[in-house]
Amino acid sequence: MKSTKSGRLVLITLLAMAGIPTWLVAQAQGNSHVRYAIKVLDSLGGTSSAAEGINDRGWIAGDSNLPGDQTEHAVVWYDSAIADLGTLGGLSSWANTVTPNGLVVGGSEIDAIDPLGENWGPNCTPSGCQLERAYVWLDGVMTALPTLGGNNGTTLGFNGAVNNRGQAVGIAETATQDPNCIPPQVLDWEAVVWGPKPREILELPPLAGDSVSGAVSINDRGHVVGGSGPTCESPGTAASLHAVLWRDGSVIDLGSFGGTMNNLGWAINSHDQIAGFSDLPGDQTTHAFLWQKSVMTDLGTLPRDVSSFAFGINERGQIIGQSLDESGNSHSFLWQSGVMTDLNTLTPPLSSLYVIQPFSINSESEIVGQAFDQDSGEVLPVLMIPCDEKHARAGSCDDQAWSGIDTRGPTERPNVILPESVREQLRTHRGFRQFAQLGR
C-alpha cells in the first residue's frame, strides 16, 4: 500500500461524494468532552487517502491514491464532493491547506529527474527520483513556487501552510553544494515564505550555528514556526535540533525537552500558541508540547504509550495529535484544559473506524485525518464532527448511534493492533517527508 503525502477556490465542477457517515451524539462530562461523529470522505479510487487541512468553512485539503496505489493526487473536499487538483507534470501531488477564499498550497513532483541524485520525490526508479516543488492552486490553475536557486522545494506539515493573507511557508533548496551534506542530499535548504505577491520568496534564516531550517506553519500575523538544524541532510524532523519561531524579523529558540532530534514547532494560532514535539534526552522517545509566553509544556502521552506528536492547534487552544506505543500502534488524542483524551473514546464504540492520525482542527473543533477501517483494512480520510449544540442543530449527529450506551463520559474501546503495512505507512507518511522516527 502506497503511503500518502502531506508532510498541498473557485472550484471546478465536482463529482458527488459517496461519504459513509457514522454518527454519535451529545455532550459528555459537562463541557469538557464532546462526542464526535465520523464521516468517511470520498477517494480517487486507491486504498489510502489523507485529509490534512480543514478551514473554518469546512473545506478540506489532502491527497488520495489513484487506483493501484502507485501514485496520489492533491484533492479538495467541498460540499460533499471531491476535486482532483492534478500535478505540476509529475506523477504525484499532495495538499496541506485550503484558505476560506479557495487558495490551496502543497507540493508536487515535476516531470524531471533530480540531476544531483537527491531523494525528495516519492517516485524513484534506478535512474533517480522526480524533482519536487511547492505550489499554489487557485481557480483551477496549479502554479509552481520558486526555490532559492536549487532544484527542490515543498510545503511541510498539515494545516497552516498558508495564511489568509496569501503567504505560504515551506522549504526550498539553495544553489549551494554543501560538502558537509549527508548523502544523497547535496544542496542546502532553508525555510521560506512565499508571497503574497507572485513569485515573491523570503528566506528565513536558521539559528546561529545551524545550517538548515524549515518552516511548517504561519498565522495571519505573519509569525512562522518550524525547525532549525546543524546538519544538511534529506529534510525531516531528525534534522531539526531546535524548534523555532520567526517573529518580527527575529528567530527565537523555543527550547526542547533535552533531545537532539525531532524538535519542531508544527502549528501556530493567532495567539502565538504553538503546538509541536521534542525528543527527550537520549532521542529514544518524543513528546508533544504546547509553547506559550516562552514556556514549553510537556503534554505527555496517552496511557501505555511512549511517544506523542502534536499536529494541530485551533483558536481555542485545543490540540490534536498522535500517541504511539513501543510497537508503533497509533492512538489519536485531543488535548484541552490540561487533559489529554483518546479521540477514539469519543467515537461510536461499535464503529469499525479507528482514528490513527488526526492532522488538523479548526475553530469549530472539527477534525480531519485518517482512520483505519478494521473491516476492510483500508486507511480512509475522515472528518470528525463534534456533536455540540451547533452541529446538532445542523443535523450532523444522530443519537441512534449511541442508543443504550452510557454517554456521561469517554467510552472505552479495545486497543487496536495495526497491521505492519499500516504502521509502516505511519512511519513514512509524506507529511513527515523522511520523518521515519514514528514508532522507532
N, C-alpha and C positions, 0 to 999 in steps of 0.2 A: 504494500500500500504506500503510495507516494505521500510524503508529508506536505502540508500546506504552508504558505508563507504569510508573513505579515506585510517578527522580526522582520495604503496603497494608493444647481443641476437643472439644468433643464434636461430632464431625462428623455431619452428616445423612447419609442413605443415599447412597452414592457409586456412580457408574456405573463399570463396568470400563474400564480404560485400555488402549488399544492401543499401548503403547510399543514402539519399534523398537530393540532393543539392538544395539550394535556393540561387541565386546569386545576387550580386549587384556590382556597378562599380564606377570608377572614384574617384578622389581625390577632397575633398571639402575644402573650406577656405584656399587656398594655400596649405601649407604643414602641417597645424595644425590638420586636421581631414581627415582620410582616411575611406571610406565606407568599409563595411565588407560583404563578402559572408558568408552564413551559410550552413554547411554540417552536416546532421544528421548521426551519426555513428551507426553501427550495434549493436545489443544486443544479449544476450544469451537466449532471449525468454520471460523475465519478462517485466513489465511495467515501470521500473525505472532503469536507469543506470547513471553513472557519469564518465566523462573524467576529470582526476585530474592533470595529469602532461604531459607536452609536451617538448621534447628536440629539439635542433636546426636542427635535421634531419627530424622532423615532426612525429616521433614515439610518441605514446600516451599511457599512463598508466591510469588505472582506475578500475572500478568494474561494474558488471552488474548483475541484478537479474535474477535468473533462473525462468522458468515457475512456476507460483503460488506465486511468490514474497515472499517466506518464507526464502530463502537463496540467497546469492550472491557470485560470484567468482571474483577474480582478473583477469583482462584481459589486453592485449596489442593490440592496433590497429596499423597495419603496412601495408603500401602499399595496402590500401583499403580492408583489411581483419581483422578479429578478432581472437585472440588466447586466449583460456581459460587456465589459469595458474594452476588451481586446488587449493588445500588447503594442509595444514600440517596434514590432517586427520580429522579435524573438519568439521563443516557444511559450514562455510563462510570464505571468504578471501577478501582482497582489496589491491590495488596497488597505491602507491604515485608517484613514479618517475621511469623513464627508461633513462639510460645513452646512449650516442651515440654508445657504444660498446655492448649494449644489456643487461646490468645488471639492474634488476628490484628489488626494495625494497617495502615492505609493511608490512601488518600484517595479521595473520590468526588464526582462532581458531584451537585448537588441540582436539583430542578425549579424553578429560578428564574433569571432573567437578572440579571447584575450591574447594579445600578441606577446605578453610577458609571462604567460603560463600561470597567472593567478587564478584563484578559485573563488569567485564571487557568485556567479550564476549557478543554479542547481542542476542545469542540464549540461553535463560534461560527457565528452567522448574521448577516445585515445588522442585525438588531435587538440583537445583543450576544452575550456568552459566558455560559455557565452558571456559577453560583457553585460553589465547591469547598470541601469540608470534610474534615477528618481524621475518622477513625472508629476504633472498636474493634469487633471481631466476636467473639462467643463464644456457643456453644450455638445457632447458627443465627440469632442476632439481631445486626444491624449498628446501632450507636449512634453518632450524631454527637458529636464532641468540641467543646467551646466555643471561641470566639475571645476576643480581648481587647477586644471591643466593635465590631470591624469585621465585614466580610461574609465573608471567605475565611480558610481555614486548611487545612493539609495536612501530611503527613509528607514527608520527603525521603529520599534515599539508597536503599539496598537493605537488607541485613540490619542488625540492631542498632537499629532504630527503637523497639523496646520491650525492656525487660529482664525478668528472671524475677520481679521484684517488682511487675510490672504498671505500671511507669512508661513512658510513651511520650513521644517528642520530635518536634518539628517546628517549624512557623512558624504564626503567627496574626496577623491584622490587628488593629490598634488602631482606636479611633474617631477618631484624629487625622488631619484632612485637611491634609497637609503641602504647602505651596505650592512647596517645593523638589523634590517628586517629579518624576520624568521620565515624561511621559505614555506609555501610558494609566494608569499607576499613580497613585492619588490618596491612599491611606491608607498610613501607616507600618505596618510589620510587624516582629515580634520573635520571637526564639527562645522556645520554651515547653517546659515539662514538664507533661504531663497525668497525673493520678492520683498514687498508686494508688487514691484514693477517687473515686467517681463525680463527674464534673463538676469535679474539682479541677484547677486550672491555675496554674502558676507561671511568671512572666515571667523570662527570663534576659537580663540587660542586655548591650548591646554594649560594646565597649571605649570608654573615654573619648574623646570627639571623634567617634565614629561615630553613625549614626542608625538603622541596621537591623542585625538579627542573625538567624542561622538555625541551628537545632540539627539534626544529622544522625543521631548515634548515641549510645547511652547504655549503660554497663556496669552490672553488678549492684551496684557500689559507689555508683551514682548520679552518676558522673562523665560529663560530656557533652562531645562535640566538635562543631564546626561552624565557622561563619564570622561575621565582623563587617565592616560596610562603612559608608562615609560617605554613600552616595547612596541615596535612596529611589527604587527603580525596580522593574520586574517582577522577581520573585525569580529568581535564577540565580547561577551561580558568578562571573559577570562583576561582580556587585555586591559580592563579598567581597574586601576589601583585606587582611584579617587572618584567618589560621587560628587558632582559639581553642579553649581547654579551659576549661570551667566545672567547678571543683572546690572543694568545701568552702566555698562562698559567695564565691569569687573567680573572676574571669575572667582567663585567662592567655593572652598572645600567644605563639603557638608559633614565630613567626618566619616567614621566607619566603626565596625564592631571588632576590628583588630586583624581582619584578614587582608591578604594582598591581591585578591582577585574578586571579580563579581561584585564590585562596589559601584552602584549605579543609581542615579535619580531617574525614575521611569515615568512619572506622571506629576503634573503640577496643576493646581486650580488657581482661580483669580485671587485667592487669599494668600498665595505663596505657600500653601501647604503642599508638601512633596511626599509622594509615596515611591518607594524603591526597595532595594535589597542590598545586603552587605554580608560578606563572608565573616565568619567567626575566626578567632586565632587558629591557625593550622590549615585553614582553607578546606576543611572536610565537610562543613555544613554552612548554609546560608540562611539568613533570617530577613524577613520583610521589615521595613521601617516606615515610620511617619516622622518627617522633619518639619518642624515649625518653630519660628522665632529662635533659630540657632540651636535647637535641641532635637537630637535624634533619638526616637523612642523605639525600642525593640518590640515588635508585635508578637514575637514568639511563633509557635506553631499550633496546629490542632493536636489533640491528644494522640500519643503513639507515633507522631511524625518527627522528623529530624530537620527538615528544611522548609523554608517558605519564601515566596516571591510575591511582592505587591505589584500589580499591573495597572490599576486604575484608581482614581480618586475623583469624587464629584464635588460640587459646590457646597454640599452639606458636610463634607469631611468623611463620608463613607468610603471605605477602601475595599477593593476586591482583589483576590489573588489566589494563589495555589500553595497548598501544603503537601509535602511528599514524605512517604515513609522510606525506610532504607532500601526497599526494592524498587523505588521509583513509581509506586502506585500514587495516583494524584487525587487529592481531596480539595475541593474548592471552598473558599471562605469569604465571608462578609465580615468586615471589622467596623464596628461603630461604638462610640462611647466607651472605649477601652475594652470591649469584649469581642473576641473572635468566634464566629459561629460557622459551623459546617453548612454550606449552602444546600447540600443535599438533604439536610434535616428539615428544610423549609419547602421542599417539593413533595409532590404526592408519593407516599411510600410504596404504592403498588405500580408506579411507573417504571418502564424498562429503561428510561433515560437516566443516566448518571453523569452529572456535570463534572467534567475533568479539567476544564480550563475556562475561567471567566476572564475576559480580556478588557472589558470596558463597562463603566457605569455612568449614566447620565444624571442630570439634575432631578429627573423624575424617578430615580432609583431603578430604572430599567437596566438590565444587564444583558450583555451578549457574550457569546463564547462558543465552546464546543462541548458536546455531550457524547458519551459512549452509549450506544444502544445495545443493551445486553441481549436482546432477541436477535438482531441482525448482525451484530459485530461491527457495524459501521460507526464512523466518527462523524457526527452531524453538527451543522451550525444551528444554534438555538438562540432564541430571545426569551429572557426570563422577565415576566411581568408581575410587579408587586400587586398583591390583592389588597390594596388600601382603598380608602373611600372613593378617591378619584377614579381609579381604574375599575372598581366595582360598578360605579355609575355608568361607565362607558361600556359595560358588558364584557369586560375582558376576563372575568372569572366565573366559574361555575361551581357552586357549592357541592354538587353531587360527587365531585372527585374526593371529597372528604367525608362523605356520608358514613356515620358510625365510627369516625376516628376522632380521638381526643385532639382538639385544636387549641389547647391552652398553652402550648409551648412547642419547641422543636421536636420533631418526631424522629426517633431513632430509625436508621436504615442500616442494613448489613453492609459491612465493608466490602467493596468490590475489588477483586484481584484482576488487574487489567492484563490482557494478552501481551506478550512480549512485543508484538508488532506495534501495539498502541503505545507502550512505554517508550519504544524507540522513536515513535513519532513525537512524543512529548519532549524527548531529549534533543531532537533536531528540528523542532518547529521553526519555520522561517522567520517568525517574529523574533527569534533569538539569533538568526543567522547561524554561525557555528557555535551557538551557546549550548554545547552538549554537556553542560555541567549538571543538568537536572537529573536527579536520581543517581548521581555518581556515588 
